[in-house]
């Protein structure tokens, strides 16, 4: 899932709808499996600094610096930062977290 699941974006209705569906399914599955000690969460990254993002930005005539301006942290999230969040969600330390979509977008959706 991506940040699209938390906000609507014009011209990509199928993606919006499917990601909103993932959020709903996450909540329902968390309720259905909570008594079995199974946590269910969704993970919502924003832009991630990868070669694919750089190619896509170039194809749309954008620079990464332009993309970074839209993020409160003023940079694009690195893959290893996302890995840390996923590792935490997979650990016993996150045992009280279930039924939510974890925003790891660098604050994109807060602004």
Secondary structure, 3 states (H helix, E strand, C coil): CEHHHHCCCCCCHHHHHHHHHHHHHHHHHHHHHHHHCCCCCEEEECCECCHHHHHHHHHCCCCHHHHHCCCCCCCCECHHHHHHHHHHHCCHHHCCCCCCEEEECCCHHHC
